[in-house]
Amino acid sequence: MQLEIAAVGRARKGPIRELYEDYAGRLRNSITLHEVEERRRFNKTQLKASEARLLLSTITKDSLKIMLDAKGVK
């Protein structure tokens, strides 16, 4: 099984990157981290739509997709 994580923003050096590297090292299967950032200025609705397109462009169409929100909002 190939695991892929697609995330908005960059996990630079620090606690978040260290956690990712720790868990990635524990997994038997390979894991790929795709980080995307929208640099153009959009209103909130346009930004979400653009980020969604960027995220979906990083993974295969037939993969199982599980979306998580930092605030737990659907």
ABEGO torsion letter per residue (X at the ends): XBBBBBBBEBBBBEAAAAAAAAAAAABABBBBBBBBBBABBBBAAAAAAAAAAAAAAABBAABBBBBBBAAGBX
